[in-house]
Amino acid sequence: MQDNRPLWVPSEDAVARSPIHAFMARCNADFGLSLSGFEDLHAWSVTERENFWSAVWDFCGVKGERGAEVLVDGDRMLEARFFPDATLNFADNLLPGRGEGDAIVFRGEDKAWDRWSWDRLRALVSKLQQAFAALGIGKGDRIAAMMPNMPETVAAMLAAASIGAIWSSCSPDFGEQGVLDRFGQIGPRLFIACDAYWYSGKLQDVCPKVATVAKSLGVPTVIVHYAGDAEAVARATPGASTLEAFVAPYEAKEVEFTPLAFSHPLYILFSSGTTGVPKCIVHSAGGTLLQHLKEQRLHCGLQAGEKLFYFTTCGWMMWNWLVSGLASGATLCLFDGSPFAPDGNVLFDYAEAEKFAIFGTSAKYIDAVRKSGLTPRKSHDLSSLRLMTSTGSPLSPEGFTFVYEGIKQDVQLASISGGTDIVSCFVLGNPLQPVWRGEIQGAGLGLAVDVWNDDGKPVRGQKGELVCTKAFPSMPVMFWNDPDGAKYRAAYFDRFDNVWCHGDFAEWTEHGGLVIHGRSDATLNPGGVRIGTAEIYNQVEQMEEVAEALCIGQEWDDDVRVILFVRLAAGVSLTEDLVKAIKTRIRTGASPRHVPAKIIAVADIPRTKSGKIVELAVREVVHNRPVKNQEALANPEALRLFAGLSELKD
């Protein structure tokens, strides 16, 4: 396929049937507009934010009282307030269905299968709501969960939201200190954990960890049965009971929903960096709901009855994004465990069996499927799949090509980027425009996204900082334990006055799309020229000899030199010929400035629980500086591989 041709173009019929097309038509009618395409719609959405967000509320059928005001202090990002008079309940909006139709489908590798109807989900939410209230848990109290991505986790979150409690979760593969670094900061009133979980076909015991965390938190604990013996874990855990015993005194009844302010806290999410104790980012019920409805209904075209899947854990913000699909009447398809257990077909088997409409995953997963030699396009019936999304790290141009050649030709591929900071996306796909190789389709509706240079000037065709110049509903309410807002301001507003600086190194394309070149705090500066690490990964990780790569800048001779670490494919050695081939690939595919001064083979590369490689942590180790919050890593032992390397001393 030629690079100067789009990989995918929406059909006229698909455009006409898309919810975003219907939304645009309604806006034209209601506001006397003549919007004719996505660019028109986006421009209007950021210049007329009050009308746009009101239209999203109405079109998506938000349950609640909207109030008279839509936006106050809209010109000041830190003071702006959306729908200040509104009341709603997040859980009320996520429980639109009744009856025996599927609300949730669940698979835990090849070890567990389950289906939950809307009635079954409502019943457990009701019982949990009553049990929480019996403990005196109410508005503003925190409930912390160390849980797999399973239906009981969704029910517990909805029960918490129904009474105005604040939900916070992580996955059970976090170490004890990692859990306490997070939950220890927020003072939960209740701790929820599983009895065990499966990973790569192996049973993972969590009993000692649960007992230690529960004892340290000093709060009642609920043990949910999944893969182990819930009663045994409860007996070994101070102040614990099983979920079955916890809800046994209560009969299912109509769920009661406490009306709450638009800005009422819903979630506490945690930054995953390794530069200190995780920041506790508080997100509002109204902002999260409205932003997710906009992204899922308009950008993803999600409709009632469709199957929505995202490969995620409860420690990644994509879990929070996924569960919001219930608000559109979609069926959530949950998966917990390794995406390669028992083999690399497991998620595509799931997609075929359940007829996924949307398949969400990470760029690393797509690359792993490509390198495994699988071709799901030939082995699976994916006729129902209309949208595939990718996030977690930039998707390489070759990753784009593989999706169309190896997974499905007639599918919209949406590379998306945003993060925990906004529990959503700044840039993502849309069903109205073509998909170009290596490019994110564009900015989110209602988000004044731009790329600025170091002088704070917008740039086109040049790399710069990804910024958002106007307030939007899913900005954090605050950081927990940040009473004067100093940490919050420092995180996003220190670089440019009254402008959100996201920390991504980005570039507009000639098609109006964007390319993310990596995190701006991990960019390389050899000779004073900024280079995005993704530009190097896009070249070297396409080589069959290289399984994975990590790039840093090493301080050297009053400058910075580029160091490339490679984890090689099985049976491959880093010979002089391979070093030469890697450098040639980078020189021709990127530029001579991108060529590393040193290439070093390592046995493993450290990554976070959500699969992101941690360049900053490796940079600290190489410079003999301490790395904090190593509990954020899935494989912290890998950091030792980068300490004291003789190759970096000359």
ZADREN-577144 format. One line per 5 residues: for each residue z, y, x of C-alpha. Coordinates in Angstrom, 2 decimals. Layout:
Z/Y/X | ...
% end
This chain:
0.00/0.00/0.00 | -0.99/3.39/1.37 | 1.76/5.84/2.29 | -0.22/8.69/0.68 | -0.09/7.01/-2.72
3.02/6.65/-4.89 | 4.62/3.22/-5.08 | 5.14/3.55/-8.82 | 3.92/5.86/-11.56 | 5.42/5.81/-15.05
3.03/4.85/-17.83 | 2.37/7.35/-20.60 | 3.93/4.92/-23.06 | 7.10/4.50/-20.97 | 7.46/8.28/-20.65
7.02/8.77/-24.39 | 9.68/6.15/-25.17 | 12.22/7.37/-22.62 | 15.44/9.04/-23.77 | 14.87/11.92/-21.35
11.55/12.68/-23.08 | 13.32/12.75/-26.45 | 16.04/14.95/-24.97 | 13.49/17.42/-23.64 | 11.76/17.56/-27.02
15.08/18.27/-28.74 | 15.89/21.04/-26.27 | 12.47/22.57/-26.88 | 13.13/22.54/-30.61 | 16.75/23.72/-30.49
16.33/26.50/-27.93 | 12.74/27.59/-28.52 | 11.54/26.27/-25.16 | 8.27/24.80/-23.93 | 9.52/22.44/-21.23
6.75/20.03/-20.23 | 8.09/17.93/-17.36 | 11.08/17.11/-15.19 | 10.70/20.15/-12.95 | 10.78/22.45/-15.97
13.75/20.61/-17.44 | 15.72/20.74/-14.19 | 15.06/24.45/-13.64 | 16.27/25.23/-17.17 | 19.32/22.96/-16.78
20.68/24.94/-13.83 | 19.82/28.42/-15.10 | 21.13/27.78/-18.63 | 24.05/25.49/-17.92 | 25.92/26.24/-21.14
22.96/25.26/-23.31 | 22.13/22.26/-21.14 | 25.59/20.68/-21.11 | 26.02/21.39/-24.83 | 22.73/19.58/-25.40
23.91/16.61/-23.33 | 27.12/16.44/-25.39 | 25.15/16.41/-28.65 | 22.29/14.15/-27.58 | 24.63/11.52/-26.12
26.92/11.62/-29.15 | 30.16/12.42/-27.35 | 33.16/11.69/-29.59 | 35.55/14.62/-29.63 | 35.98/18.25/-30.60
33.71/20.39/-28.44 | 35.34/23.77/-29.01 | 33.71/27.18/-28.90 | 33.47/27.81/-25.15 | 31.20/25.76/-22.88
31.75/27.40/-19.49 | 34.12/30.07/-18.24 | 34.09/31.62/-14.77 | 30.83/29.79/-14.16 | 29.93/31.94/-11.17
33.03/30.85/-9.23 | 32.90/27.20/-8.25 | 36.61/26.67/-7.74 | 37.64/28.49/-10.90 | 34.86/27.33/-13.23
35.96/25.39/-16.33 | 33.66/23.42/-18.59 | 34.52/22.96/-22.29 | 38.00/24.52/-21.90 | 38.76/24.17/-25.63
37.44/20.63/-26.05 | 39.48/17.51/-26.80 | 38.29/13.93/-26.40 | 39.40/10.51/-25.24 | 37.44/8.67/-22.57
38.29/5.20/-23.88 | 37.26/6.17/-27.40 | 33.81/6.98/-26.06 | 33.57/3.70/-24.15 | 34.34/1.50/-27.15
31.47/2.24/-29.55 | 30.79/-1.38/-30.47 | 32.39/-3.95/-32.75 | 31.67/-7.56/-33.59 | 30.63/-10.59/-31.59
27.85/-9.00/-29.55 | 28.31/-9.01/-25.79 | 30.21/-6.07/-24.34 | 30.73/-7.72/-20.94 | 29.23/-10.69/-19.13
31.03/-11.90/-16.00 | 30.24/-14.13/-13.04 | 32.44/-14.83/-10.04 | 30.00/-16.32/-7.52 | 29.24/-19.80/-8.87
32.92/-20.43/-9.66 | 33.53/-18.48/-12.87 | 31.56/-17.49/-15.98 | 32.69/-15.62/-19.07 | 31.42/-13.52/-21.98
33.43/-10.89/-23.82 | 32.47/-9.60/-27.24 | 33.26/-6.06/-28.31 | 36.01/-7.45/-30.54 | 37.56/-9.43/-27.70
37.51/-6.37/-25.46 | 39.06/-4.18/-28.15 | 41.78/-6.78/-28.80 | 42.97/-6.85/-25.19 | 42.77/-3.05/-24.93
45.01/-2.83/-28.02 | 47.59/-5.27/-26.66 | 47.66/-3.60/-23.25 | 47.97/-0.17/-24.84 | 51.06/-1.32/-26.72
52.53/-2.99/-23.62 | 51.98/0.14/-21.51 | 53.65/2.30/-24.16 | 56.62/-0.09/-24.29 | 57.18/0.63/-20.59
57.23/4.33/-21.37 | 53.86/4.95/-19.70 | 52.07/7.97/-21.13 | 49.98/11.02/-20.33 | 49.64/11.71/-16.63
51.37/8.51/-15.46 | 49.47/6.44/-12.91 | 48.47/2.79/-13.21 | 47.30/1.15/-9.98 | 45.24/-2.05/-9.85
44.24/-4.33/-6.97 | 41.70/-6.33/-8.92 | 38.35/-8.12/-8.79 | 35.43/-6.74/-10.78 | 36.25/-8.72/-13.92
36.60/-8.00/-17.66 | 40.41/-7.75/-17.63 | 40.10/-4.87/-15.14 | 37.85/-2.95/-17.52 | 40.24/-3.60/-20.43
43.24/-2.36/-18.44 | 41.41/0.82/-17.42 | 40.43/1.51/-21.04 | 43.99/0.93/-22.22 | 45.25/3.37/-19.59
42.67/5.99/-20.58 | 43.44/5.56/-24.28 | 46.97/6.92/-23.78 | 46.12/9.51/-21.13 | 47.38/7.55/-18.13
45.51/7.94/-14.83 | 43.73/4.86/-13.48 | 43.33/4.00/-9.79 | 41.94/0.78/-8.36 | 40.98/-1.04/-5.20
39.61/-4.49/-4.49 | 41.86/-7.43/-3.53 | 40.31/-7.73/-0.06 | 42.16/-4.61/1.09 | 44.99/-5.29/3.51
48.59/-4.51/2.62 | 48.62/-1.23/4.49 | 45.28/-0.20/3.04 | 46.63/-0.70/-0.48 | 49.85/1.18/0.29
47.98/4.01/2.04 | 46.30/4.58/-1.31 | 48.73/3.68/-4.05 | 51.79/4.76/-2.08 | 50.58/8.37/-2.32
50.23/8.50/-6.10 | 53.53/6.99/-7.34 | 52.23/4.52/-9.95 | 54.36/3.40/-12.88 | 52.69/-0.03/-12.98
50.89/-2.29/-10.51 | 48.26/-4.81/-11.66 | 46.92/-7.54/-9.38 | 45.05/-10.85/-9.51 | 46.44/-14.24/-8.53
43.59/-15.06/-6.09 | 39.85/-14.49/-5.75 | 36.72/-16.17/-4.46 | 34.64/-14.98/-1.53 | 31.78/-16.92/0.06
32.87/-20.00/-1.85 | 36.39/-19.92/-0.42 | 39.60/-19.31/-2.34 | 41.39/-16.22/-1.02 | 45.17/-16.30/-1.41
46.76/-12.91/-2.20 | 50.29/-14.01/-3.09 | 52.09/-12.67/0.03 | 50.13/-9.41/-0.11 | 50.84/-8.85/-3.81
54.55/-9.50/-3.28 | 54.75/-7.09/-0.34 | 52.85/-4.31/-2.11 | 54.85/-4.74/-5.34 | 58.14/-4.61/-3.44
57.08/-1.46/-1.59 | 55.85/0.30/-4.75 | 59.00/-0.76/-6.61 | 57.38/-0.81/-10.06 | 56.73/-3.50/-12.69
53.79/-5.73/-11.78 | 51.31/-7.65/-13.92 | 49.54/-10.69/-12.47 | 46.11/-11.46/-13.96 | 44.82/-15.01/-13.78
41.49/-15.44/-12.07 | 41.20/-18.03/-9.30 | 44.77/-19.08/-8.59 | 48.14/-19.75/-10.22 | 49.27/-16.57/-11.97
52.69/-17.93/-12.86 | 53.40/-18.91/-9.25 | 52.35/-15.48/-7.96 | 54.49/-13.80/-10.64 | 57.53/-15.87/-9.61
57.02/-14.86/-5.98 | 56.62/-11.16/-6.82 | 59.61/-8.94/-7.61 | 59.51/-7.47/-11.13 | 56.32/-9.32/-12.06
55.02/-11.09/-15.15 | 51.71/-12.68/-15.98 | 49.22/-10.80/-18.11 | 49.64/-13.46/-20.79 | 53.40/-12.87/-20.93
52.98/-9.10/-20.66 | 50.93/-8.85/-23.86 | 52.44/-11.81/-25.72 | 54.76/-9.69/-27.93 | 51.87/-7.71/-29.38
49.22/-8.35/-32.01 | 45.77/-6.85/-31.70 | 45.25/-3.88/-34.03 | 43.12/-0.77/-34.13 | 43.20/0.96/-30.76
44.77/4.41/-30.94 | 43.16/7.16/-28.89 | 45.20/10.16/-27.74 | 43.13/13.38/-27.92 | 43.16/15.02/-24.49
41.74/18.09/-22.79 | 38.27/17.84/-21.25 | 39.86/18.38/-17.83 | 42.64/15.80/-18.30 | 42.85/13.52/-15.22
41.23/10.11/-15.71 | 40.75/8.56/-12.27 | 42.19/8.87/-8.79 | 39.58/7.74/-6.26 | 40.07/7.55/-2.52
37.94/8.70/0.39 | 36.98/5.75/2.58 | 36.84/7.48/5.95 | 38.77/6.42/9.01 | 39.96/9.84/10.14
43.34/9.76/8.40 | 45.18/8.67/5.30 | 42.65/8.52/2.42 | 42.28/11.67/0.34 | 43.27/11.14/-3.31
40.47/12.66/-5.38 | 41.33/13.32/-9.04 | 38.50/13.26/-11.59 | 38.59/14.47/-15.17 | 37.89/12.45/-18.30
35.40/14.94/-19.74 | 33.56/15.67/-16.52 | 33.21/11.99/-15.64 | 32.05/11.06/-19.13 | 29.48/13.83/-19.48
28.06/13.36/-15.99 | 27.79/9.57/-16.36 | 26.20/9.84/-19.80 | 23.66/12.28/-18.39 | 22.82/10.02/-15.46
22.72/6.78/-17.41 | 21.01/7.96/-20.60 | 18.61/10.54/-19.15 | 18.00/9.58/-15.52 | 18.26/5.80/-16.00
17.03/5.62/-19.60 | 19.90/3.32/-20.58 | 19.93/2.33/-24.25 | 22.23/0.34/-26.51 | 21.96/-3.40/-26.08
20.45/-3.28/-22.59 | 22.04/-5.18/-19.70 | 23.42/-2.97/-16.95 | 24.36/-4.48/-13.58 | 25.73/-2.92/-10.41
26.85/-4.92/-7.42 | 30.17/-3.26/-6.64 | 33.88/-3.81/-6.17 | 36.76/-1.96/-7.83 | 37.30/-0.05/-4.59
33.94/1.76/-4.80 | 33.08/4.60/-7.17 | 30.06/2.66/-8.42 | 32.55/0.53/-10.40 | 33.69/3.65/-12.25
30.05/4.56/-12.82 | 29.18/1.06/-14.03 | 31.90/0.80/-16.67 | 30.72/4.06/-18.25 | 27.65/2.12/-19.39
29.76/0.94/-22.32 | 29.53/4.47/-23.75 | 25.80/3.93/-24.34 | 26.42/0.61/-26.08 | 25.06/-1.32/-23.10
26.30/-4.74/-22.02 | 28.00/-4.65/-18.62 | 27.08/-7.47/-16.27 | 29.93/-7.84/-13.80 | 29.85/-9.87/-10.59
32.64/-10.50/-8.12 | 32.33/-12.10/-4.71 | 29.64/-12.44/-2.06 | 26.03/-11.74/-3.08 | 25.02/-14.62/-0.81
27.30/-17.30/-2.26 | 26.20/-19.96/-2.75 | 22.93/-18.45/-1.45 | 20.82/-15.31/-1.55 | 19.40/-16.15/-4.98
22.68/-15.76/-6.85 | 22.15/-12.18/-8.09 | 18.52/-12.80/-8.97 | 19.53/-15.96/-10.83 | 21.99/-13.77/-12.74
19.33/-11.11/-13.39 | 16.91/-13.69/-14.73 | 19.47/-15.47/-16.92 | 20.88/-12.30/-18.49 | 17.67/-10.25/-18.49
18.98/-7.23/-16.60 | 17.29/-3.97/-17.52 | 18.96/-2.15/-14.61 | 19.85/-3.80/-11.28 | 22.02/-1.60/-9.06
22.86/-2.49/-5.48 | 23.07/-1.14/-1.93 | 20.44/-0.41/0.69 | 22.17/-2.92/2.97 | 21.76/-5.64/0.33
18.05/-4.93/-0.09 | 17.58/-5.11/3.67 | 19.57/-8.36/3.85 | 17.37/-9.92/1.16 | 14.29/-8.79/3.04
15.50/-10.29/6.30 | 16.52/-13.54/4.60 | 12.89/-14.25/3.79 | 13.48/-14.42/0.02 | 10.76/-13.22/-2.36
12.39/-12.93/-5.80 | 9.10/-11.64/-7.19 | 7.70/-15.16/-6.79 | 10.83/-17.21/-7.47 | 12.35/-15.44/-10.50
11.32/-14.10/-13.87 | 12.34/-10.45/-13.66 | 10.14/-9.25/-16.52 | 13.06/-7.46/-18.23 | 13.93/-5.45/-15.10
12.64/-1.88/-15.39 | 14.91/0.01/-12.96 | 16.41/-0.88/-9.59 | 18.83/1.55/-7.97 | 20.05/1.68/-4.39
22.91/3.59/-2.79 | 25.68/3.30/-0.19 | 23.40/4.41/2.65 | 19.85/5.76/2.86 | 17.21/3.22/1.83
14.58/2.95/4.55 | 10.87/3.37/3.80 | 10.46/-0.32/4.60 | 13.18/-1.08/2.05 | 11.13/0.75/-0.57
8.07/-1.27/0.36 | 9.96/-4.56/0.21 | 11.26/-3.89/-3.32 | 7.67/-3.57/-4.55 | 6.22/-6.37/-2.44
9.13/-8.80/-2.55 | 11.14/-8.11/-5.74 | 8.96/-6.56/-8.46 | 5.79/-4.50/-8.44 | 6.22/-2.77/-11.80
9.72/-1.37/-11.48 | 11.13/2.10/-11.00 | 13.06/2.19/-7.73 | 15.68/4.94/-7.67 | 17.41/5.62/-4.40
20.52/7.60/-5.35 | 23.12/9.56/-3.42 | 26.34/11.32/-4.28 | 29.73/9.79/-3.84 | 33.40/9.41/-4.50
33.78/13.18/-4.26 | 31.88/13.71/-7.55 | 32.13/10.13/-8.94 | 28.38/10.40/-9.54 | 25.11/11.51/-7.92
23.72/14.75/-6.58 | 20.23/13.28/-6.17 | 18.73/10.29/-7.97 | 15.75/8.99/-9.91 | 14.16/9.96/-13.17
11.69/8.12/-15.44 | 9.19/10.98/-15.66 | 7.94/11.18/-12.08 | 6.37/8.90/-9.46 | 8.33/7.05/-6.78
7.25/7.84/-3.23 | 8.02/5.63/-0.26 | 11.27/6.59/1.45 | 12.08/9.42/-0.97 | 14.79/10.05/-3.55
12.97/11.38/-6.62 | 14.97/14.56/-7.04 | 18.15/16.41/-7.96 | 20.35/15.60/-10.91 | 19.94/17.63/-14.07
22.43/20.48/-14.29 | 23.04/20.37/-10.53 | 21.83/23.30/-8.41 | 21.14/21.14/-5.36 | 19.51/22.62/-2.28
19.15/22.16/1.47 | 20.45/24.97/3.68 | 20.23/25.66/7.39 | 23.20/26.66/9.53 | 22.72/30.29/8.52
23.13/29.45/4.84 | 19.43/29.91/4.03 | 17.40/27.49/1.90 | 14.83/25.51/3.89 | 11.83/23.39/2.93
10.35/20.71/5.15 | 13.29/21.09/7.52 | 16.55/19.20/7.82 | 19.76/20.85/6.77 | 22.97/20.57/4.80
22.88/19.24/1.25 | 24.61/21.84/-0.93 | 25.22/22.58/-4.58 | 25.29/26.28/-5.37 | 26.69/26.24/-8.92
29.68/24.56/-10.54 | 29.20/21.30/-12.45 | 31.48/19.24/-14.75 | 32.28/16.32/-12.42 | 33.76/18.37/-9.62
37.25/17.00/-8.85 | 40.13/18.42/-10.84 | 42.13/18.50/-7.61 | 43.33/16.36/-4.73 | 46.64/14.61/-5.37
49.53/16.06/-3.33 | 47.53/19.21/-2.58 | 49.47/21.81/-4.59 | 47.77/24.91/-3.19 | 44.29/23.33/-3.10
43.96/23.80/0.67 | 42.69/20.25/1.32 | 40.21/20.50/-1.53 | 38.79/23.80/-0.31 | 38.59/22.55/3.26
36.70/19.43/2.19 | 33.80/21.20/0.47 | 33.98/25.00/0.67 | 34.88/25.91/4.26 | 31.26/25.86/5.46
29.69/28.19/2.88 | 31.51/30.62/0.61 | 31.49/29.60/-3.08 | 29.02/26.77/-2.34 | 29.74/23.03/-2.30
28.72/21.58/1.08 | 28.52/17.83/0.64 | 28.28/16.67/4.24 | 24.85/15.01/4.00 | 21.99/15.82/6.37
18.97/16.13/4.07 | 15.40/17.35/3.72 | 13.10/18.30/0.83 | 9.73/16.54/0.79 | 6.31/17.83/-0.20
6.65/15.92/-3.50 | 9.87/17.71/-4.46 | 11.94/14.68/-3.50 | 14.63/14.34/-0.89 | 15.35/12.27/2.18
18.94/11.77/3.33 | 19.11/11.46/7.10 | 22.76/10.42/7.25 | 26.13/12.11/7.14 | 26.03/15.52/8.76
29.30/14.87/10.60 | 27.59/11.87/12.23 | 24.39/13.66/13.21 | 23.44/13.57/16.86 | 22.91/16.71/18.91
21.15/15.83/22.19 | 19.96/19.04/23.82 | 21.21/20.96/20.79 | 18.69/19.33/18.41 | 20.21/17.74/15.27
19.06/14.19/14.63 | 20.06/12.09/11.63 | 21.21/8.57/12.44 | 19.23/7.17/9.49 | 16.02/8.20/11.26
16.87/5.78/14.07 | 18.06/2.99/11.77 | 14.83/3.22/9.78 | 12.95/2.20/12.91 | 15.14/-0.29/14.71
16.41/-2.25/11.71 | 12.85/-3.15/10.73 | 12.58/-5.24/13.90 | 13.21/-8.90/13.18 | 15.26/-9.20/16.37
17.80/-6.65/15.13 | 20.16/-7.59/12.29 | 22.00/-4.27/12.18 | 22.46/-1.11/14.23 | 24.93/1.73/14.74
24.24/4.97/16.56 | 26.58/7.61/17.98 | 26.49/10.63/20.24 | 28.48/10.23/23.45 | 29.77/13.36/25.17
28.11/13.33/28.59 | 27.48/15.95/31.30 | 28.27/18.88/29.02 | 25.78/17.54/26.46 | 25.47/14.62/24.09
23.50/11.46/24.76 | 22.37/9.00/22.09 | 23.93/5.52/22.26 | 22.53/2.71/20.12 | 24.54/-0.44/19.41
22.66/-3.42/18.00 | 23.83/-6.64/16.39 | 21.01/-9.03/17.15 | 19.60/-11.80/14.99 | 20.81/-15.34/15.68
19.51/-16.70/18.96 | 18.19/-13.34/20.23 | 19.28/-11.79/23.54 | 18.99/-8.17/24.60 | 16.42/-8.58/27.36
14.71/-5.77/29.24 | 11.60/-6.43/27.19 | 13.53/-6.07/23.92 | 15.18/-2.83/25.13 | 11.71/-1.50/25.94
10.37/-2.61/22.55 | 13.24/-0.91/20.71 | 12.73/2.35/22.60 | 8.99/2.23/22.00 | 9.51/1.63/18.29
11.89/4.60/18.05 | 9.67/6.87/20.17 | 6.54/6.19/18.13 | 8.20/5.88/14.72 | 10.56/8.86/15.06
10.22/11.02/18.20 | 11.00/10.99/21.93 | 14.22/12.92/21.18 | 15.45/10.00/19.09 | 15.20/7.48/21.92
18.70/6.36/22.95 | 19.94/6.77/26.49 | 21.65/3.38/26.24 | 21.14/0.32/24.05 | 24.07/-2.11/23.95
24.36/-5.43/22.13 | 27.57/-6.09/20.17 | 28.73/-9.10/18.20 | 29.72/-7.12/15.10 | 29.54/-3.64/13.62
32.53/-2.17/11.73 | 32.00/-1.18/8.10 | 34.03/-0.01/5.13 | 34.87/-2.22/2.17 | 31.80/-0.88/0.38
29.54/-1.81/3.31 | 29.05/1.58/4.98 | 28.95/1.49/8.77 | 31.52/3.79/10.37 | 29.86/5.83/13.09
32.76/8.27/13.41 | 35.29/5.52/14.06 | 33.12/4.00/16.78 | 32.60/7.44/18.30 | 36.37/7.89/18.50
36.84/4.49/20.17 | 34.09/5.20/22.72 | 35.83/8.46/23.61 | 39.21/6.71/23.85 | 40.62/8.55/20.85
42.78/6.90/18.18 | 41.23/5.71/14.90 | 43.43/6.22/11.86 | 43.27/4.37/8.57 | 41.70/1.22/9.99
42.78/-0.49/6.78 | 39.74/1.15/5.17 | 37.55/-1.22/7.17 | 36.38/-4.64/6.06 | 36.40/-5.82/9.70
38.68/-3.54/11.76 | 38.76/-6.06/14.61 | 35.15/-5.11/15.36 | 36.30/-1.75/16.75 | 37.66/-3.52/19.83
34.09/-4.42/20.81 | 33.38/-0.74/21.56 | 36.40/0.05/23.74 | 36.11/0.49/27.50 | 32.46/-0.52/27.79
31.29/-0.41/31.39 | 27.76/0.45/30.26 | 28.99/3.82/29.03 | 30.56/4.88/32.33 | 27.31/5.76/34.09
% end
